[in-house]
Amino acid sequence: MSSKPRRAALASFLAIPVSILAGSAAIPAAAQAPSAEPQTPQAAPDDAQPAQSTACVVTWTESRYRNYGYDHIVHLDNECIETAECTITTDSNPSPVTAQVPPNNHIEVLMFRGSPSRSFVAKVDCKPVVT
């Protein structure tokens, strides 16, 4: 059983709207995989909050309580046909972090460890990697 339908069901109950901070033209239309249906963001597991989706790279945020604080994690799910390079910043860590996500892969980027705050806002800007 795929976890994506379960994620979608959980997200409908757990999702909290987060303002989209990135531009909509970060990945050109030529880099997107062909699709008969409009692209819908995949839901986040557990207590995760949606971040912004840029074309075919779906992103969401998650706070995990560990030891004495919260870890701020940004999930990147690349549904593109090309590798995507994403630059990530958050309100808890304004220093940009760059990550490359291979096609049809998912990665987690730890942006802050041990935060006293559970909530944070992520800004993600993705573009295709030129080879």
C-alpha positions as a Markdown table, in Angstrom:
| # | Residue | x | y | z |
|---|---|---|---|---|
| 1 | Met | 0.0 | 0.0 | 0.0 |
| 2 | Ser | 1.4 | 3.3 | -1.0 |
| 3 | Ser | 1.8 | 6.0 | 1.7 |
| 4 | Lys | 0.8 | 8.8 | -0.6 |
| 5 | Pro | -3.0 | 8.3 | -0.3 |
| 6 | Arg | -2.6 | 8.0 | 3.5 |
| 7 | Arg | -0.5 | 11.2 | 3.5 |
| 8 | Ala | -3.3 | 13.0 | 1.5 |
| 9 | Ala | -5.9 | 11.9 | 4.1 |
| 10 | Leu | -3.8 | 13.0 | 7.0 |
| 11 | Ala | -2.9 | 16.4 | 5.4 |
| 12 | Ser | -6.6 | 17.3 | 4.9 |
| 13 | Phe | -6.9 | 17.1 | 8.7 |
| 14 | Leu | -3.5 | 18.4 | 9.8 |
| 15 | Ala | -2.5 | 20.9 | 7.2 |
| 16 | Ile | -2.2 | 24.5 | 8.3 |
| 17 | Pro | -2.0 | 27.1 | 5.4 |
| 18 | Val | 1.4 | 28.7 | 5.0 |
| 19 | Ser | 1.9 | 31.6 | 2.7 |
| 20 | Ile | 3.7 | 30.9 | -0.5 |
| 21 | Leu | 6.9 | 32.9 | -0.6 |
| 22 | Ala | 8.5 | 31.6 | -3.8 |
| 23 | Gly | 7.7 | 32.8 | -7.3 |
| 24 | Ser | 5.7 | 30.4 | -9.5 |
| 25 | Ala | 8.2 | 30.4 | -12.4 |
| 26 | Ala | 11.2 | 28.8 | -10.6 |
| 27 | Ile | 11.2 | 25.8 | -12.9 |
| 28 | Pro | 10.4 | 26.3 | -16.6 |
| 29 | Ala | 7.4 | 24.4 | -18.1 |
| 30 | Ala | 9.9 | 22.4 | -20.3 |
| 31 | Ala | 11.4 | 20.9 | -17.2 |
| 32 | Gln | 8.2 | 19.5 | -15.9 |
| 33 | Ala | 7.0 | 16.0 | -16.5 |
| 34 | Pro | 3.9 | 15.8 | -18.7 |
| 35 | Ser | 0.7 | 15.4 | -16.8 |
| 36 | Ala | -2.9 | 15.1 | -17.7 |
| 37 | Glu | -4.1 | 16.5 | -14.4 |
| 38 | Pro | -3.0 | 19.7 | -12.6 |
| 39 | Gln | -0.2 | 19.2 | -10.1 |
| 40 | Thr | -1.5 | 18.9 | -6.5 |
| 41 | Pro | 0.9 | 19.1 | -3.5 |
| 42 | Gln | 1.4 | 15.8 | -1.7 |
| 43 | Ala | 0.4 | 15.8 | 1.9 |
| 44 | Ala | 2.8 | 15.7 | 4.8 |
| 45 | Pro | 3.0 | 13.0 | 7.4 |
| 46 | Asp | 2.1 | 13.3 | 11.0 |
| 47 | Asp | 2.2 | 16.9 | 12.3 |
| 48 | Ala | 3.9 | 18.4 | 9.3 |
| 49 | Gln | 2.8 | 21.7 | 7.8 |
| 50 | Pro | 2.8 | 22.4 | 4.1 |
| 51 | Ala | 5.4 | 24.8 | 2.8 |
| 52 | Gln | 5.3 | 26.0 | -0.8 |
| 53 | Ser | 5.4 | 23.8 | -3.9 |
| 54 | Thr | 7.5 | 25.0 | -6.9 |
| 55 | Ala | 6.3 | 23.4 | -10.1 |
| 56 | Cys | 7.0 | 19.6 | -9.7 |
| 57 | Val | 9.0 | 19.9 | -6.5 |
| 58 | Val | 6.7 | 19.4 | -3.6 |
| 59 | Thr | 7.8 | 20.7 | -0.2 |
| 60 | Trp | 6.5 | 20.7 | 3.4 |
| 61 | Thr | 7.8 | 21.5 | 6.8 |
| 62 | Glu | 7.9 | 19.3 | 9.9 |
| 63 | Ser | 8.9 | 19.9 | 13.6 |
| 64 | Arg | 10.1 | 16.8 | 15.5 |
| 65 | Tyr | 10.6 | 17.1 | 19.3 |
| 66 | Arg | 13.9 | 15.5 | 20.3 |
| 67 | Asn | 15.8 | 15.8 | 23.6 |
| 68 | Tyr | 15.3 | 19.5 | 24.7 |
| 69 | Gly | 13.9 | 21.1 | 21.6 |
| 70 | Tyr | 12.4 | 20.9 | 18.2 |
| 71 | Asp | 14.2 | 19.9 | 15.0 |
| 72 | His | 13.0 | 22.0 | 12.0 |
| 73 | Ile | 13.0 | 19.8 | 8.9 |
| 74 | Val | 12.0 | 20.7 | 5.3 |
| 75 | His | 10.9 | 17.9 | 3.1 |
| 76 | Leu | 11.7 | 18.0 | -0.7 |
| 77 | Asp | 9.9 | 15.6 | -3.0 |
| 78 | Asn | 11.1 | 15.9 | -6.6 |
| 79 | Glu | 8.5 | 14.7 | -9.1 |
| 80 | Cys | 10.4 | 16.3 | -12.0 |
| 81 | Ile | 12.2 | 14.4 | -14.7 |
| 82 | Glu | 15.4 | 16.3 | -14.0 |
| 83 | Thr | 17.5 | 16.8 | -10.9 |
| 84 | Ala | 16.4 | 20.0 | -9.0 |
| 85 | Glu | 18.6 | 22.3 | -6.9 |
| 86 | Cys | 16.7 | 23.9 | -4.1 |
| 87 | Thr | 17.8 | 26.8 | -1.9 |
| 88 | Ile | 16.1 | 26.7 | 1.5 |
| 89 | Thr | 15.8 | 29.4 | 4.2 |
| 90 | Thr | 13.6 | 29.5 | 7.3 |
| 91 | Asp | 12.6 | 32.2 | 9.8 |
| 92 | Ser | 14.6 | 30.2 | 12.4 |
| 93 | Asn | 17.7 | 29.8 | 10.1 |
| 94 | Pro | 18.0 | 32.6 | 7.5 |
| 95 | Ser | 21.3 | 31.2 | 6.2 |
| 96 | Pro | 20.6 | 29.6 | 2.8 |
| 97 | Val | 21.0 | 25.9 | 2.5 |
| 98 | Thr | 21.3 | 24.3 | -0.9 |
| 99 | Ala | 20.3 | 20.7 | -1.7 |
| 100 | Gln | 20.1 | 18.7 | -4.9 |
| 101 | Val | 17.2 | 16.3 | -5.2 |
| 102 | Pro | 17.5 | 13.6 | -7.9 |
| 103 | Pro | 14.4 | 13.0 | -10.1 |
| 104 | Asn | 11.6 | 11.0 | -8.4 |
| 105 | Asn | 13.3 | 11.2 | -5.0 |
| 106 | His | 12.5 | 12.6 | -1.5 |
| 107 | Ile | 15.0 | 14.2 | 0.9 |
| 108 | Glu | 14.8 | 15.8 | 4.3 |
| 109 | Val | 16.9 | 18.9 | 5.1 |
| 110 | Leu | 17.5 | 19.7 | 8.8 |
| 111 | Met | 17.4 | 23.4 | 9.1 |
| 112 | Phe | 17.6 | 23.9 | 12.9 |
| 113 | Arg | 18.3 | 21.5 | 15.8 |
| 114 | Gly | 17.0 | 22.1 | 19.3 |
| 115 | Ser | 14.7 | 25.1 | 18.7 |
| 116 | Pro | 12.5 | 26.2 | 21.6 |
| 117 | Ser | 9.7 | 26.9 | 19.1 |
| 118 | Arg | 7.7 | 24.3 | 17.3 |
| 119 | Ser | 6.5 | 26.5 | 14.4 |
| 120 | Phe | 8.6 | 27.9 | 11.6 |
| 121 | Val | 8.1 | 29.1 | 8.0 |
| 122 | Ala | 10.3 | 27.9 | 5.1 |
| 123 | Lys | 11.1 | 29.6 | 1.8 |
| 124 | Val | 12.1 | 27.1 | -0.9 |
| 125 | Asp | 13.3 | 28.1 | -4.4 |
| 126 | Cys | 14.0 | 25.2 | -6.8 |
| 127 | Lys | 15.4 | 25.2 | -10.3 |
| 128 | Pro | 16.5 | 22.4 | -12.6 |
| 129 | Val | 20.2 | 21.5 | -12.6 |
| 130 | Val | 21.9 | 22.3 | -16.0 |
| 131 | Thr | 24.1 | 19.4 | -17.1 |
